[in-house]
Amino acid sequence: MDHRPRVPLAVLPTPITDAVRLREALGGPARSPRILIKRDDLTGLGLGGNKARKLEYLVADALAAGAHTLITTGAVQSNHARMTAAAARIAGLRCILVLTAHSEAPALEGNFLLDHLFGAEIRLVPSTDPMLAVGDDAPVVAQAVADEQAAGRVPYVIPVGGSSPVGTLGYVQGTAELVAQLQALQIAPSRLYYASGSRGTQAGLTLGAKLSDAPYRLWGVAVSAGEPEKIERARRAANDAAALLGVDTRVTHEDLFTEQGFIGEGYGIPTAEGLDAIELLAQTEAILLDPCYTSKGCAALLRHIRQGAIGPDETVVFLHTGGAPALFTSRYRQQRAETAAAGRPTADESTGPR
Ligand SMILES: Cc1ncc(COP(=O)(O)O)c(C=O)c1O
């Protein structure tokens, strides 16, 4: 790993929190496994999150290519876009973000506010779906590339989520870091839960687990639909990353299990269980999940614990991949208010196993 060029952007290693209060809320050691939270929400770059690990390798690759400008895409509240904008500032690069939005003038809040604060140039793409942030961003990216080249600058396009083979290296390295921490603690967790979107994290975690002999089973939790295409994307990214590293290890479809039961209505649309998970983690551990990714990943872990699918003698890891800026949006505030109005139990009232 160490021979791959890498720009230091993240505060590493990230800590591990032993979530004893959360475990207590789930019935204590008699009913709940020990829960370790790997705090990649604390990577530090522009309010932190998993993308910092990918960007360390992507920005190094961009600089090696002589790039002047990072160009990337995402939804208007993309964490990846926000962190790319922050990384560009540190690396002395320009940044163009092509963001899909429902409005021509999205509210200046959450990640989108931070994109502006980091001085990114923003080009909006109208969403073609009334609920989901999906749009045809390819021509807008092509135009941004052409504009940069016409101005005599070299653009470097980062695919959505930073999920390229180079970006995948971030979680190969992240796995080596985690496995070393677990070895020092003399703990062998049975499962590692994490939220899975564009799949660069999955590709890196899966390749990394094989290379580092990780003790746990990976338990990816999908936050968006389209599994067959995404499995193939993860497989390719992992194996191209293995080739970059010059190792013979390969990842197959069988290695790429992802839980599908927690997507809800779709990408970016919070679920009731996820909103509950946000309240529970905030009120037990003062840890902030996000409405789009980590709340769904954590909801899967909580349900499995409450159902008794993970024994109290086991230890599990939850990889916290960040995303808290999305809590500071009118959409989240509104959804939280609707949840309260619907009269579902708050975390305080629902701390027992169920
Ligand atoms: C907070 C958060 N968690 C998880 C993910 C999923 O990572 P990946 O896109 O590598 O699957 C993302 C991606 O944007 C994210 O922002």
The ligand as a Tripos MOL2 file, in Angstrom:
@<TRIPOS>MOLECULE
LIG
   16    16     1     0     0
SMALL
NO_CHARGES

@<TRIPOS>ATOM
      1 C1        -21.7510    9.3450    4.7270 C.3       1 LIG1
      2 C2        -21.5430    8.3260    3.6720 C.ar      1 LIG1
      3 N1        -21.5700    7.0350    4.0230 N.ar      1 LIG1
      4 C3        -21.4180    6.0590    3.1030 C.ar      1 LIG1
      5 C4        -21.2460    6.3570    1.7680 C.ar      1 LIG1
      6 C5        -21.1310    5.2140    0.8140 C.3       1 LIG1
      7 O1        -19.8470    5.0880    0.2880 O.3       1 LIG1
      8 P1        -19.6570    4.4990   -1.1730 P.3       1 LIG1
      9 O2        -20.1900    5.5320   -2.1150 O.co2     1 LIG1
     10 O3        -18.2000    4.3060   -1.2980 O.co2     1 LIG1
     11 O4        -20.4320    3.2390   -1.2660 O.co2     1 LIG1
     12 C6        -21.1990    7.6950    1.3560 C.ar      1 LIG1
     13 C7        -21.0440    8.0460   -0.0610 C.2       1 LIG1
     14 O5        -21.2660    9.1310   -0.4920 O.2       1 LIG1
     15 C8        -21.3480    8.7120    2.3410 C.ar      1 LIG1
     16 O6        -21.3230   10.0080    2.0020 O.3       1 LIG1
@<TRIPOS>BOND
     1     1     2 1
     2     2     3 ar
     3     2    15 ar
     4     3     4 ar
     5     4     5 ar
     6     5     6 1
     7     5    12 ar
     8     6     7 1
     9     7     8 1
    10     8     9 2
    11     8    10 1
    12     8    11 1
    13    12    13 1
    14    12    15 ar
    15    13    14 2
    16    15    16 1
@<TRIPOS>SUBSTRUCTURE
     1 LIG1         1 GROUP 0 **** ****
